[in-house]
């Protein structure tokens, strides 16, 4: 996995307690108009995650913490990702 992929935007802290998430998922806290907002983001490196959110929110970036995910990121299937169409049978 390269870079940062935002899995869920504007979520709650309880969403990060989902153990079916991969262990590379992080709960990111930032402020918009002095209101705390949370995202769940997937990344291979914490440095990439910091750079991505710092570039977006500058001084309004607060922190990120690891989620409660326990799945292997290589084996985890994103439930939001559309399934590819089935291929037809050759005649």
Beta strands, then each sheet from edge to edge (+ up, - down):
strand 1: 4-11
strand 2: 25-32
strand 3: 35-43
strand 4: 61-66
sheet 1: 1+ 3- 2+ 4-
end
